[in-house]
């Protein structure tokens, strides 16, 4: 009887196979949960990428503090969404990928919030008796680069650097804040890009059989 039970145990163990994409060594987290986790992150990334390429540049062109403030709140919501994705049994490097991306979202939020503050300061400077306008939008829009957020902020700051008028000096503190936001965003994007390239290779090695190259999983 014992010999028969032992044989059945051996046969049962042999019948258990590792599903495609799983780590047979058991050293790593689940490929399936890691994949689903990155897909959820990818859903938020898609929304933020649209903000970066179209929404935020358009808002900067329009120089509307209220609209920029609303976008900052929306981006804070995206940050909460990322933080609420369940990391149980997820590869730690995938969780780090999400953390790195959330730093980028925070930088976009800061740019929107500080740009709103900047445009309020511009309006206050323009409203002072005897002052001349600091900015000169054409048709209600500033002449900015609109390829992405960094390009729009770069061109906005360049316009302000050339601006004259008595109110220009009062804008320098918030301009410095916006320049620091821009620097933070650039550094966060560079670090995220480098980490992502490394992560693609490592996930492919760890979980063979799973395609990690689709853009809704990793950029």
CORBEL-V374588 format. One record per run of one state. SS is the DSSP state (helix for helix, strand for strand, loop for the rest). FROM is the first residue (numbers start at 1). LEN is the number of residues. If there is no record, write none. Layout:
SS FROM LEN
SS FROM LEN
This chain:
loop 1 1
helix 2 14
loop 16 15
helix 31 32
loop 63 2
helix 65 19
loop 84 8
helix 92 35
loop 127 11
strand 138 1
loop 139 2
strand 141 1
loop 142 7
helix 149 14
loop 163 5
helix 168 39
loop 207 13
